[in-house]
Amino acid sequence: MIFTKGNNMRRVFSIILFVMILSGLNAQSVSYPPPVDLITLPTAGTLVRGSYSIDLRMQKEGGLTIGLAVGITDRFQFGLSYGASYLIGDSLAVPYPRPEANLKYRLVDESMTMPGISLGLNTQGFGSYHDEEFLQRYDTKAPGFYLAASKNWKSPLGNFGLHAGTNYNFLENKDGDEDLNLFFGTNLEINPELSFIMEYNAALNENDMTAQTIALNRGGYLNVAIRWTFVEHLHLELDFNNLLFDEDKVQYFNRELKITYIEYF
């Protein structure tokens, strides 16, 4: 199936409209913190003051990224991340060019009738980094500046959330594509230990000029994951990324593992 930019825009706007309609329902608000991130994309949720998270992401080709985020206030969190390609295995490790930043501030609190809204910056991309002068980008671009909206409900199983947003990457634009991007996702608790996560990154900033020749997706990135709370504060996540992969460039979607530990000072 061939996905066009216009089709992607209509599909994502339909999902955003669906989120807005659901946000007006008289749903019971959740009594526990919603997720801060989906798989590769942010939500409007933030770490509470005095908490911190450490996440370890094992990617394709032996890539490894580690990130640390701290809840400075109940609305603002700050974090840094760093990694390398080919770190696991017998190839020469290729470090990322710099540590990346992750900041988020919640502008509007979620209520019974309104979604939460956050403004953030995340410069950490995914996969290998291409340092050629005309690229200077990761396999999958980072969100960059973003605005995210989230609405959560308490379902019979547990927390159910819908998330949507827009982002602009001001760093990884040497490939000739500087378009605004759109994304959305959902998370559903199956039981107190297991959660199902799905996200769609329209990748509108990867379909022009040089960007299209390196992009590994066909019509955007569709990712799904199962998150297991192994013990209290420790999450193990099995990710299946880029399900809409371009079979002319890659042979299969990515299977990745993410470990997240959340603690309080």
WOCORCOR-V124725 format. One record per pair of residues at least 24 apart in sequence whose C-alpha atoms are under 6 Angstrom apart, sorted by sequence separation. I is the first residue (numbers start at 1). J is the second residue. If there is no record, write none. Layout:
BEGIN
i={I | I}
j={J | J}
END
This chain:
BEGIN
i={47 | 49 | 62 | 63 | 78 | 100 | 121 | 143 | 144 | 162 | 199 | 235 | 49 | 61 | 62 | 78 | 120 | 144 | 161 | 198 | 235 | 48 | 62 | 77 | 120 | 143 | 161 | 179 | 198 | 218 | 234 | 77 | 119 | 160 | 178 | 197 | 217 | 218 | 234 | 76 | 119 | 160 | 177 | 197 | 217 | 218 | 233 | 76 | 118 | 159 | 216 | 217 | 233 | 75 | 118 | 159 | 196 | 216 | 75 | 117 | 158 | 177 | 195 | 117 | 195 | 116 | 157 | 194 | 115 | 116 | 157 | 194 | 115 | 137 | 175 | 193 | 115 | 175 | 193 | 135 | 134 | 135 | 134 | 85 | 44 | 44 | 44 | 24 | 23 | 23 | 44 | 43 | 44 | 44 | 30 | 29 | 30 | 28 | 28 | 59 | 58 | 58 | 57 | 57 | 56 | 56 | 55 | 55 | 54 | 54 | 53 | 53 | 52 | 52 | 51 | 51 | 50 | 50 | 3}
j={71 | 73 | 86 | 87 | 102 | 124 | 145 | 167 | 168 | 186 | 223 | 259 | 74 | 86 | 87 | 103 | 145 | 169 | 186 | 223 | 260 | 74 | 88 | 103 | 146 | 169 | 187 | 205 | 224 | 244 | 260 | 104 | 146 | 187 | 205 | 224 | 244 | 245 | 261 | 104 | 147 | 188 | 205 | 225 | 245 | 246 | 261 | 105 | 147 | 188 | 245 | 246 | 262 | 105 | 148 | 189 | 226 | 246 | 106 | 148 | 189 | 208 | 226 | 149 | 227 | 149 | 190 | 227 | 149 | 150 | 191 | 228 | 150 | 172 | 210 | 228 | 151 | 211 | 229 | 174 | 174 | 175 | 175 | 128 | 116 | 117 | 118 | 113 | 113 | 114 | 148 | 148 | 149 | 150 | 153 | 153 | 154 | 153 | 154 | 256 | 256 | 257 | 257 | 258 | 258 | 259 | 259 | 260 | 260 | 261 | 261 | 262 | 262 | 263 | 263 | 264 | 264 | 265 | 219}
END
